Amino acid sequence: MIEVVNRQRKLPMDCGRWEAFAGKVLKVVPAEGAGVAIVFVSDRAMRELNRRWRGKRGTTDVLSFPAGQDEFERAAGATLGDVVISVERAGAQAAEHGLSFEREVAQLILHGVLHLCGYDHERDGGEMNALELRLRRRLGI
């Protein structure tokens, strides 16, 4: 199951588009049939999540929260977890990198889902980055 939730009012988000894109992502990553939730938030909400869960000040573009489901929960439908994206940060980064907003959001969804699959670019010697670049090409982003 894929769920897309817009919890911000700064920018309109086409949740149907992002649900379809997340479905494509789940077909090319090692998700083993699990679903995902994509949540769009404001910078203010992202700052609070970053402080609360990572102990870091300021905002960030994407955070991933693994589900950690037990057997009973998985029986109702396996999910990798939640990918939370700051639409304001995504917009700023798109402008900084000369990308469309949609392409930036697509990259952030892929990045967040890879984290949910257990990849960690801070500790894996470039494995996640290499995989992400290959999957970007495969997904056309």
C-alpha positions as CSV (number, residue, x, y, z in Angstrom):
1,M,0.0,0.0,0.0
2,I,1.2,3.5,-0.8
3,E,-0.1,6.5,1.0
4,V,0.6,10.1,0.2
5,V,-0.3,12.8,2.6
6,N,0.0,16.6,2.2
7,R,0.4,18.2,5.6
8,Q,1.4,21.6,4.5
9,R,-0.2,24.6,2.8
10,K,2.7,26.4,1.1
11,L,2.5,24.6,-2.2
12,P,-0.2,22.5,-3.9
13,M,0.9,18.9,-4.2
14,D,-0.5,16.4,-6.7
15,C,-0.8,13.4,-4.3
16,G,-2.0,11.1,-7.1
17,R,1.1,11.8,-9.1
18,W,3.4,11.1,-6.2
19,E,1.5,7.9,-5.3
20,A,2.1,6.6,-8.9
21,F,5.7,7.6,-8.8
22,A,6.3,5.9,-5.4
23,G,4.8,2.8,-6.9
24,K,7.4,2.9,-9.6
25,V,10.2,3.4,-7.0
26,L,9.0,0.4,-5.0
27,K,9.3,-1.8,-8.1
28,V,13.0,-0.9,-8.6
29,V,14.2,-1.0,-5.0
30,P,14.5,-4.0,-2.7
31,A,11.2,-3.4,-1.0
32,E,10.0,-7.0,-1.1
33,G,6.4,-6.0,-1.8
34,A,6.2,-3.5,1.1
35,G,4.4,-0.2,0.9
36,V,5.4,3.3,2.0
37,A,3.9,6.5,3.2
38,I,5.1,9.8,1.6
39,V,4.3,12.9,3.7
40,F,4.8,16.5,2.6
41,V,5.4,19.0,5.4
42,S,6.4,22.6,5.9
43,D,9.9,23.7,6.9
44,R,8.6,24.5,10.4
45,A,7.3,20.9,10.8
46,M,10.6,19.5,9.4
47,R,12.7,21.5,11.8
48,E,10.7,20.1,14.7
49,L,11.1,16.5,13.4
50,N,14.8,17.0,12.8
51,R,15.3,18.3,16.3
52,R,13.1,15.7,18.0
53,W,14.4,12.6,16.1
54,R,17.9,13.4,15.1
55,G,18.8,16.0,17.8
56,K,19.8,18.5,15.0
57,R,18.9,22.1,14.7
58,G,17.4,23.5,11.5
59,T,15.5,22.0,8.6
60,T,16.4,19.2,6.2
61,D,15.0,18.1,2.9
62,V,13.9,14.5,3.7
63,L,13.7,12.2,6.7
64,S,13.0,8.5,6.6
65,F,11.2,6.7,9.5
66,P,11.4,2.9,9.2
67,A,8.2,1.1,10.2
68,G,9.8,-1.6,12.4
69,Q,6.6,-3.6,12.1
70,D,6.0,-6.7,14.2
71,E,4.6,-9.9,12.7
72,F,1.0,-8.9,13.5
73,E,1.3,-5.5,11.8
74,R,3.0,-7.0,8.7
75,A,0.0,-9.4,8.4
76,A,-2.2,-6.3,7.8
77,G,0.2,-5.1,5.1
78,A,3.9,-4.7,5.1
79,T,5.3,-1.1,5.0
80,L,8.8,0.1,4.8
81,G,7.9,3.2,6.8
82,D,7.4,7.0,6.2
83,V,9.4,9.4,3.9
84,V,8.8,13.0,5.1
85,I,9.7,15.8,2.7
86,S,9.9,19.5,3.3
87,V,8.3,21.1,0.2
88,E,10.0,24.4,1.0
89,R,13.4,22.9,1.2
90,A,12.7,20.9,-2.0
91,G,11.8,24.1,-3.8
92,A,14.9,25.9,-2.6
93,Q,17.2,22.9,-3.6
94,A,15.5,22.7,-7.0
95,A,16.3,26.3,-7.6
96,E,19.9,25.9,-6.3
97,H,20.5,22.9,-8.6
98,G,18.6,24.2,-11.7
99,L,16.1,21.4,-11.5
100,S,12.3,21.4,-11.7
101,F,10.5,21.2,-8.4
102,E,9.0,17.9,-9.6
103,R,12.4,16.3,-10.3
104,E,13.7,17.4,-6.9
105,V,10.7,15.8,-5.2
106,A,11.1,12.6,-7.2
107,Q,14.8,12.4,-6.2
108,L,13.9,13.0,-2.5
109,I,11.3,10.2,-2.6
110,L,13.8,7.8,-4.1
111,H,16.5,8.9,-1.6
112,G,14.1,8.5,1.3
113,V,12.9,5.0,0.2
114,L,16.5,3.8,-0.2
115,H,17.1,4.8,3.4
116,L,14.0,2.8,4.4
117,C,15.5,-0.2,2.5
118,G,18.6,0.0,4.8
119,Y,21.0,2.1,2.8
120,D,23.1,4.8,4.5
121,H,25.2,7.1,2.4
122,E,27.0,8.4,5.5
123,R,28.5,4.9,6.2
124,D,28.5,2.7,3.1
125,G,31.4,4.0,1.1
126,G,29.4,5.3,-1.8
127,E,27.2,2.2,-2.3
128,M,23.9,4.1,-1.8
129,N,24.9,7.0,-4.0
130,A,25.9,4.7,-6.8
131,L,22.7,2.8,-6.6
132,E,20.7,6.0,-6.4
133,L,22.3,7.4,-9.5
134,R,21.5,4.1,-11.4
135,L,17.9,4.2,-10.2
136,R,17.5,7.8,-11.2
137,R,18.4,7.0,-14.7
138,R,16.1,3.9,-14.7
139,L,13.2,6.0,-13.4
140,G,14.0,8.9,-15.8
141,I,14.8,11.5,-13.1
